[in-house]
Amino acid sequence: QVQLVETGGGLVQPGGSLRLSCAASGFTFSSYTMSWYRKAPGKERELVATIFSLDGSTKYQDSVKGRFTIARDNAKSTLYLQMNSLKPEDTAVYYCNAGPQRVYSGLAWAWGQGTQVTVSS
């Protein structure tokens, strides 16, 4: 069955950096567009960044453009999110899953436990 395991979160000061990883199994990783999502307390889960399976192109939420970089290693079935210049408003639990077309069509895989990112001085 599909399993998504997110790691790499932590507590970081404003302006700091973190690199998140998502180890995927149970499906042909290279065939799927993948995304990072996040959920902050009291807010809905939101799409952060997407990397397309067809050509590796990427797309970002406006608030993270220029600060976050999504990447994938198909040989390792792993998705990454490099987060730089972190801000307190980036504080959330971060999750990986399929791209938004699948997720918002009700075809999301089971959500992993996520990884907590806290940006605070």
Backbone bond lengths (Angstrom), bond angles and torsions (degrees), N, CA, C in turn:
res aa  C-N    CA-C-N  psi(-1)  N-CA   C-N-CA  omega(-1)  CA-C   N-CA-C  phi
1 Q - - - 1.459 - - 1.519 108.90 -
2 V 1.322 114.93 161.72 1.461 120.06 -178.97 1.523 110.35 -68.97
3 Q 1.331 114.45 135.07 1.459 120.26 175.12 1.515 108.93 -135.14
4 L 1.314 116.30 133.82 1.456 123.57 178.04 1.521 107.69 -125.61
5 V 1.324 116.60 121.54 1.463 121.41 -176.96 1.521 109.24 -123.72
6 E 1.322 115.10 111.94 1.465 121.47 -179.22 1.519 110.72 -95.03
7 T 1.329 116.22 137.46 1.463 122.10 177.31 1.527 109.52 -142.37
8 G 1.322 115.19 168.43 1.455 120.59 172.20 1.516 115.71 106.84
9 G 1.308 117.43 -4.75 1.450 119.76 179.54 1.522 111.78 -71.97
10 G 1.327 114.89 176.32 1.452 119.74 178.57 1.504 111.46 166.92
11 L 1.332 114.23 -170.11 1.460 121.48 177.66 1.524 108.13 -99.63
12 V 1.314 116.38 128.18 1.463 121.04 -178.17 1.519 109.17 -140.64
13 Q 1.313 116.04 149.63 1.460 120.50 178.52 1.525 110.05 -77.82
14 P 1.324 116.98 155.09 1.471 119.52 174.65 1.524 110.62 -53.10
15 G 1.336 115.11 136.78 1.449 120.79 -176.56 1.507 114.09 91.01
16 G 1.314 116.76 -9.20 1.458 121.13 -178.25 1.523 112.68 -81.68
17 S 1.328 114.31 -176.45 1.467 121.22 -176.33 1.522 110.68 -132.30
18 L 1.324 114.53 152.49 1.460 122.39 171.72 1.521 108.27 -145.21
19 R 1.316 115.47 153.62 1.460 120.68 174.17 1.524 108.66 -123.44
20 L 1.304 115.67 116.31 1.460 121.50 178.72 1.523 110.05 -93.05
21 S 1.328 115.29 147.96 1.457 121.61 175.33 1.522 109.66 -126.99
22 C 1.312 114.89 150.91 1.469 121.18 176.33 1.518 107.36 -134.91
23 A 1.325 116.03 110.84 1.454 121.21 177.73 1.525 108.51 -89.89
24 A 1.317 115.70 121.81 1.463 121.29 -175.88 1.525 110.49 -110.86
25 S 1.315 116.22 145.56 1.454 120.91 176.64 1.524 109.20 -151.94
26 G 1.329 115.68 160.85 1.459 120.76 176.36 1.515 114.66 92.96
27 F 1.318 117.21 2.26 1.468 120.63 177.22 1.524 108.00 -155.23
28 T 1.321 116.18 167.52 1.462 120.87 -179.35 1.521 108.45 -81.62
29 F 1.319 114.61 92.36 1.467 122.28 -171.75 1.527 112.42 -52.26
30 S 1.308 116.35 -44.57 1.468 120.34 -174.09 1.528 112.79 -63.82
31 S 1.297 117.23 -18.54 1.473 121.11 -175.99 1.517 113.64 -86.59
32 Y 1.326 116.58 -6.80 1.463 119.44 -172.12 1.526 112.71 -117.40
33 T 1.310 114.70 136.50 1.458 120.61 165.20 1.528 107.80 -65.26
34 M 1.319 116.02 136.17 1.455 121.35 -176.18 1.525 110.54 -125.94
35 S 1.315 115.29 152.50 1.464 120.34 -178.03 1.523 111.45 -140.53
36 W 1.311 114.24 159.21 1.460 122.52 167.47 1.521 107.54 -105.46
37 Y 1.316 115.42 140.30 1.451 123.60 176.29 1.525 107.56 -127.60
38 R 1.323 116.11 162.97 1.459 119.03 175.09 1.518 110.31 -144.86
39 K 1.336 114.29 153.06 1.458 119.96 178.22 1.521 108.32 -133.92
40 A 1.318 113.97 117.46 1.457 120.69 176.59 1.525 108.81 -94.85
41 P 1.329 117.11 155.97 1.468 120.11 -179.76 1.525 111.44 -55.40
42 G 1.328 116.44 129.91 1.453 120.73 177.26 1.513 115.01 78.09
43 K 1.331 116.10 4.65 1.468 119.01 -179.41 1.525 110.37 -123.11
44 E 1.315 115.38 161.64 1.455 120.55 175.64 1.533 109.89 -74.47
45 R 1.315 115.93 155.91 1.469 119.71 174.21 1.532 107.73 -65.64
46 E 1.330 116.11 137.40 1.455 120.15 -177.26 1.521 110.92 -129.20
47 L 1.320 113.92 152.34 1.458 121.52 178.12 1.527 109.49 -76.47
48 V 1.327 116.07 133.53 1.465 120.67 -178.77 1.523 111.28 -107.43
49 A 1.323 116.58 -51.01 1.463 120.22 -175.20 1.522 109.30 -156.56
50 T 1.339 114.70 150.76 1.465 122.05 -178.11 1.512 109.73 -134.11
51 I 1.333 116.12 141.76 1.461 121.32 171.79 1.528 107.54 -126.27
52 F 1.317 115.21 125.87 1.456 121.32 -172.05 1.527 111.18 -85.56
53 S 1.329 114.45 141.63 1.459 119.95 -176.62 1.521 111.37 -71.54
54 L 1.329 117.07 -31.93 1.464 120.43 -171.19 1.524 111.63 -66.01
55 D 1.343 116.73 -47.66 1.459 119.29 -173.57 1.521 114.01 -133.66
56 G 1.324 116.82 4.48 1.457 119.50 179.74 1.516 114.23 74.67
57 S 1.311 116.99 8.99 1.459 118.29 178.18 1.525 109.86 -68.86
58 T 1.312 115.36 161.42 1.467 120.81 -173.27 1.526 111.51 -129.33
59 K 1.312 114.26 158.63 1.454 121.16 178.51 1.518 108.07 -146.07
60 Y 1.345 116.30 141.34 1.466 120.66 -174.55 1.516 111.55 -130.28
61 Q 1.314 113.89 151.57 1.455 120.59 168.06 1.521 107.55 -65.22
62 D 1.327 116.89 142.49 1.469 120.25 -175.04 1.526 112.46 -54.31
63 S 1.321 117.94 -37.11 1.463 120.56 -174.03 1.523 113.31 -69.45
64 V 1.336 118.12 -15.48 1.469 119.85 -178.19 1.522 112.55 -113.82
65 K 1.318 117.01 -3.09 1.472 119.86 -179.54 1.520 110.85 -58.18
66 G 1.324 115.07 134.32 1.451 120.10 179.87 1.518 113.90 84.65
67 R 1.323 117.26 -10.89 1.473 121.13 -179.80 1.529 111.76 -114.82
68 F 1.320 117.28 -36.12 1.460 122.09 -177.85 1.524 110.12 -107.28
69 T 1.326 115.86 147.63 1.461 121.81 175.53 1.522 109.51 -133.37
70 I 1.320 116.15 123.01 1.457 121.36 176.56 1.524 108.35 -95.79
71 A 1.332 115.47 141.64 1.460 120.77 179.60 1.525 108.99 -148.95
72 R 1.316 115.45 164.38 1.456 119.52 178.90 1.524 109.89 -142.00
73 D 1.329 114.99 149.29 1.460 122.12 172.89 1.527 105.89 -121.71
74 N 1.312 116.04 99.05 1.467 119.57 -175.50 1.522 111.97 -65.62
75 A 1.317 117.60 -31.16 1.465 120.65 179.45 1.530 111.16 -65.21
76 K 1.325 115.83 -29.89 1.468 120.58 -179.19 1.530 111.73 -103.01
77 S 1.329 117.16 0.41 1.479 120.80 -177.06 1.525 111.11 51.43
78 T 1.308 114.81 46.36 1.469 120.11 -175.76 1.524 110.69 -130.04
79 L 1.315 114.42 137.57 1.464 123.20 177.31 1.519 107.87 -109.15
80 Y 1.320 116.67 143.56 1.460 121.23 -178.64 1.525 110.78 -126.46
81 L 1.339 114.31 156.46 1.460 120.49 170.29 1.521 107.47 -140.10
82 Q 1.311 116.05 108.18 1.462 121.40 174.48 1.518 107.47 -87.17
83 M 1.326 115.45 122.29 1.460 120.56 -177.00 1.525 109.10 -118.51
84 N 1.316 116.13 116.65 1.458 122.32 178.74 1.527 110.16 -115.92
85 S 1.313 115.87 165.28 1.467 121.86 178.37 1.530 110.98 48.30
86 L 1.301 115.13 48.74 1.461 119.75 -175.72 1.517 111.96 -64.86
87 K 1.324 114.62 146.02 1.455 122.75 -179.20 1.533 109.20 -121.39
88 P 1.310 117.32 156.47 1.471 119.11 178.33 1.529 112.73 -54.67
89 E 1.310 117.25 -32.94 1.470 119.88 -179.41 1.531 113.36 -72.34
90 D 1.333 117.07 -4.98 1.466 120.59 173.51 1.530 111.30 -84.17
91 T 1.306 116.77 -6.59 1.461 120.73 179.90 1.531 110.06 -61.03
92 A 1.325 115.91 124.33 1.457 121.59 -176.98 1.527 108.47 -178.92
93 V 1.327 115.15 171.38 1.464 120.57 166.77 1.530 106.36 -91.85
94 Y 1.324 115.55 128.79 1.452 121.90 -176.69 1.528 110.10 -103.54
95 Y 1.322 115.22 135.56 1.452 123.10 -178.08 1.524 110.38 -128.95
96 C 1.317 116.39 151.03 1.461 120.02 169.27 1.526 108.13 -110.26
97 N 1.312 115.27 154.88 1.455 121.54 175.76 1.517 107.83 -169.42
98 A 1.293 116.18 -173.62 1.463 120.98 176.89 1.530 109.44 -62.94
99 G 1.321 115.05 170.69 1.447 120.26 179.26 1.522 112.00 -65.85
100 P 1.325 117.51 167.59 1.461 121.65 -173.06 1.523 114.02 -61.99
101 Q 1.313 118.43 -29.88 1.458 118.66 -179.42 1.533 110.64 -62.03
102 R 1.342 116.32 -40.83 1.465 119.52 177.43 1.520 110.77 -73.98
103 V 1.311 116.21 -46.75 1.470 119.90 -174.46 1.518 110.87 -62.08
104 Y 1.322 117.32 -46.48 1.464 119.48 -175.68 1.526 112.05 -81.20
105 S 1.330 116.68 -2.96 1.459 121.21 171.68 1.515 111.42 -95.65
106 G 1.306 115.65 4.56 1.463 119.84 179.69 1.503 114.10 84.04
107 L 1.328 116.59 16.03 1.456 120.67 -176.83 1.523 112.43 -109.83
108 A 1.316 116.75 20.80 1.458 119.92 178.55 1.524 109.88 -61.95
109 W 1.315 115.34 146.16 1.455 119.10 169.01 1.526 109.12 -72.69
110 A 1.324 115.74 166.35 1.459 118.97 178.10 1.524 109.10 -58.12
111 W 1.316 116.20 131.73 1.459 120.68 -178.77 1.527 110.42 -70.26
112 G 1.328 115.17 139.18 1.452 119.38 174.28 1.515 110.90 -75.11
113 Q 1.307 115.35 -169.59 1.469 119.45 -178.93 1.516 112.02 -79.05
114 G 1.309 116.37 -14.34 1.458 120.14 -178.43 1.514 111.78 76.12
115 T 1.313 115.95 172.34 1.464 121.60 176.21 1.525 108.07 -133.36
116 Q 1.316 115.30 130.02 1.465 121.42 -175.04 1.524 110.79 -79.53
117 V 1.308 116.00 128.43 1.458 122.67 172.64 1.521 107.24 -116.25
118 T 1.316 115.52 122.92 1.464 121.06 178.64 1.513 108.19 -123.93
119 V 1.326 115.38 122.55 1.466 121.28 179.49 1.518 107.68 -112.04
120 S 1.318 114.98 110.77 1.469 119.90 -174.74 1.512 109.70 -159.25
121 S 1.330 114.82 147.17 1.454 119.69 175.41 1.514 110.28 -93.79
